[in-house]
Amino acid sequence: MATYALRTLVCGPLGNDIYLLSAGNRALVVDVPLESAAVIEDLLVKNGLTLETIVLTHSHFDHMAEAGPLADLTGALVMAHALDSERIRKPASPMMFPDLEVPPAAVSRELQDGDKVTLGEAVLTVLHTPGHTPGSICLYDEQEGVLISGDTLFAGSFGRYDLSGGDPVALRASLLRLAQLPPNTRVLPGHGPATTIARERWLANPPL
């Protein structure tokens, strides 16, 4: 039996996937893009949930643009990898939306590879998977066989490495690491549909 309920939301102009995990009345959310804070808050209220934790998979604006406001609204702690934390605390205007002012988010806990993020009895292990950004992470629930992969791995593809902080060599190494996970691991990406490690056969030899 699963130790938490998992809800998927899609918000923002870039179709970001948001994952809301809840156990009892406690909740954790992964990524808070544009146009999402009000949607998440409404879901919390309707289900009697208290948001305790916001985990950001990386520092790109489309994954963290409303993390600060949501944290202010709920009192949730914001967590991100140490290598991306400063860009979350002091975000730059995105190239895609140069007039957009992205509010900062106060990262309370800087994550490292192997750290554990908990929600009730659930344990999510932080996998540092750089390449899309220096501090990109995935969250792996070994017990449930679930990987929340951010923009490292998509169904049939992987994150861009031609943006600031991107590194194709690091990204290839990260993808090869994910290829070692059990084949039936369910992959929940930052954009697009879910997949499994088994379906992504190309992971054994990433095309980059």
N, C-alpha and C positions, 0 to 999 in steps of 0.2 A: 504494500500500500504506500502511495506517495506521501511524503512527509509535509507537503505543501501543495496548495493550489497554484496553478500558473495560468495567467491571463496574458494574451498578446494584444497589444494595441498598435495601430498604425497611424502616425501623426506627421504633420509637417509637409512642406512643399516637395521634399525629397523622399517621401514615403518611408520614414524611419520606423523600424520595429522597436517597440518598447515591451519589456517583459516585467510584469508585476507578479511577484511571488508573495503568497500569504500563508501564514500558519496561525490558526486561531484568529485573534484580532490584530496580529502583528504583520507588517508588510515590508517588502524590499522591492525597489524598482531599479531596473537596469536601463540607463540612458534616458535623458529628458530633452527631446528635441524641441524645435519651434512648435508652437500651437498645441503643446501637450500638457502643460501644468494644470490648466483648468480641467482638462479631460481626466487626468489622473486624480485630481482632488475630488471631482464629482464621483468617481468610482470608489474612492476611499470612503467618502461619506455614505454613499448608498449601501456599502457593505460593512459599515461599522469598523473600518480598519484604521490602524495607526501606523503611519509610515515612519519607520525607524532608520532606514538606510537607503541612500542613493549611491549606486555604483556606476561610474562612467567608464565605458570601455576604452575611450581615448578622448583626445582634446579637440577634435574637429567640432565646429560650431553646431553642426546639424545633430550632434549627439549630446551636447551639453548646454544649449542656448537657454533653456529655462530651468536648469538645475538650481541656480542660485535663488530665483524666486520661489521655486517649490520647496527648497530647504527653509527659506525664511517663513513660508506659510505653515509648514508642518513641523519644523524643528528637527527634521531628519539630518543625520550625519552624511556628509558627502565623502566618498572614497574614490581614489583614482591612483594609477601607478605614479610613483615618484617622478619619473621622467616626463610625464605629461602634466603634472600638478600645477606648475607655474603658469603654463599656458591656459589652464582653467581658471586660475586665480586672476590672471590678467589677459583675457582673451583679446585677440586682434580682430579687426573688421574682416569678415570673410571676403575673398576675392569674388565669389559668386554673387554676394549681396553687399557691395561696398558701402552702402548707406545704412546697413543694419548695425545697430549698436548692441553688442552681445553683453549682457550683464555678467559680472564675475560670479564665480561660485567658490565659497570658502572650503577648500579641501581639508577635512578634519583628520583623515587617516590616509597616509601615503602607502600604497600597497607595493609589495615586492613579490617576485615569483615564489610560489609555494605557500603564500599566506592563505589563511582560511577566513572566509566570510560566512557567518552563521545566521540562520533564521530558525528559531526553535531547534529542532533536532536536525535540520538540514545543514549540510556543510558544503560550501562551494569553494573549490580550490582555485586560487589565482594562477593562471598560466600566462607568463609574460611572453607575448608573441609580437615582437617588434617587426617593423617593415612598412606598415601603413603609416604609423607614427612611431617615434622612439618608445613611447610608453603604452602602446596598444596591449590590451589584455583580453583573455577569454576567461570565462568562469566555468569550471568543470565540476559537475556533480557525479562523482563516480558511482554512488549508490543507485541513482535513478538513471544513469546513462544519458546525461544531458550535457551538452556543451553550448553555452551562450557565447557566440564567436565574434560579436561586434563586426568590424569591417575587415577582419583578417580573412575570413572564409565565408563565401556565399555558396548557394546552390549553383554549381557549374562554373564558379569563378572565384576571384579573390580581390582584396582591396587594392586600390591604386597605390603606386609607389612613386609617382611623378609629382607629388605635392610636397610642400615644405616638410622636411623631416622624414620623407620616405626613403627606403633603402631596399632595393631588390634582393641583395644578398641576404640581408636579415629576414626579409619576408619569405624567401625560399626556405631558409632554415626553420622558420616558424611553421610553415605548411608541412614540411617533412616531420616536424614534431607532432603535429595534429594527426598525421597519417598513421602514427603509432597507437592511437586510441582504439578501443574495441570497435569493430566494424559496425555494430548495431547502435553506436552512439548517435543520439538524435542531435542534430546541429540546428541551433536557432540563431540565425544571422541578424546583422544590423539592418539589412534591407532584403526584401524578397522572401520567398517561401522557405520553409524548413527543409532540411535534407538529412542525410546520414553520412557517416564516414564511408560506409561501404559504397554508396552511390557515387561518391567523388573519387573514382578510381585513379584519376589523373594526379591525385595527391602524392602518389608514390614517386612521381617524377614531374614536379611542377614546371610549367612552361615559362620559366623566367630565369 
